[in-house]
Amino acid sequence: MRRLIATLVSALAIFSFAAAVSAAPSPDATVDPSLIPDGTYTVTVTKVVDPQHVLVIMPGNMKTELEAARPSISFAKVKEGDSLKVSTGKGKILVFMDMTQK
């Protein structure tokens, strides 16, 4: 009986460890932009995907890809490493300002 309990406890410990490791986000994981609360944030650009999409690091080191809310918003002049102040709504950028000294 002791052997059965010891086996069950060790199996449970291994299962718990495996579940915890698989639940940890990978360093390259991005957050779904629709989960980010609407508001104004200062972000750092890691990649300009195209003139309508930009990959950024949000406060708290969250990585996400943000999309322009309107076609008139363009990230064509934004560069990797730029600091932007963005206002988001429903996971999209409504307006932004490049805060990088140029």
C-alpha positions in Angstrom: 0.0 0.0 0.0 2.9 2.4 0.8 4.5 1.6 -2.5 1.2 2.4 -4.3 0.9 5.8 -2.5 4.5 6.7 -3.1 4.1 5.9 -6.8 0.9 8.0 -7.0 2.5 10.9 -5.2 5.6 10.9 -7.5 3.4 10.6 -10.6 1.3 13.5 -9.4 4.4 15.6 -8.7 5.7 14.9 -12.2 2.4 15.7 -13.8 2.2 19.0 -11.8 5.7 20.0 -12.9 4.9 19.2 -16.5 1.7 21.2 -16.4 3.5 24.2 -14.8 6.3 24.1 -17.4 3.9 23.9 -20.4 1.8 26.8 -19.0 4.8 29.2 -18.8 4.8 31.5 -21.8 7.7 31.2 -24.1 9.9 34.3 -24.6 8.6 34.8 -28.2 4.9 34.4 -27.3 2.7 37.4 -28.1 -0.3 38.6 -26.2 -3.6 38.7 -28.1 -4.2 42.5 -28.7 -7.9 42.1 -28.0 -7.0 41.2 -24.4 -5.2 44.5 -23.8 -7.4 47.0 -22.0 -8.2 50.2 -24.0 -5.9 53.0 -23.0 -2.7 54.9 -23.7 0.6 53.2 -23.5 4.3 53.9 -24.2 5.6 51.0 -26.2 8.9 50.0 -27.9 8.9 48.9 -31.5 10.6 45.5 -32.1 9.5 45.1 -35.8 7.5 47.0 -38.4 5.6 44.1 -40.1 4.0 46.4 -42.7 2.6 50.0 -42.8 -0.5 48.8 -40.9 1.0 46.4 -38.4 3.8 46.8 -35.8 5.2 44.3 -33.3 5.8 46.1 -29.9 6.8 45.5 -26.3 4.2 46.8 -24.0 4.7 47.8 -20.3 5.4 44.7 -18.3 7.4 43.2 -21.2 4.3 41.9 -23.0 4.9 41.4 -26.7 2.0 42.0 -29.1 1.3 42.8 -32.7 -0.9 45.9 -33.0 -2.8 46.9 -36.1 -3.8 50.4 -37.2 -7.5 51.1 -36.7 -7.8 53.1 -39.9 -6.1 53.0 -43.3 -4.9 56.6 -42.7 -2.6 55.5 -39.9 0.7 54.3 -41.3 3.8 53.0 -39.5 5.9 53.4 -42.7 8.2 56.0 -41.0 8.5 54.0 -37.7 11.8 52.1 -37.1 12.8 49.2 -34.9 13.7 50.5 -31.4 11.4 53.6 -31.7 9.4 54.6 -28.6 5.7 55.2 -29.4 2.9 56.6 -27.3 -0.2 54.7 -28.6 -3.9 54.9 -27.7 -5.6 51.6 -28.3 -9.2 50.6 -28.6 -10.5 47.1 -29.1 -6.9 45.9 -29.7 -6.1 48.4 -32.5 -4.1 51.6 -32.5 -6.4 54.6 -32.8 -3.7 57.2 -32.7 0.1 57.2 -32.1 3.0 59.6 -31.6 6.7 58.8 -32.2 8.5 59.8 -29.0 12.0 59.0 -30.3 14.4 61.9 -30.5 15.5 62.2 -34.1 
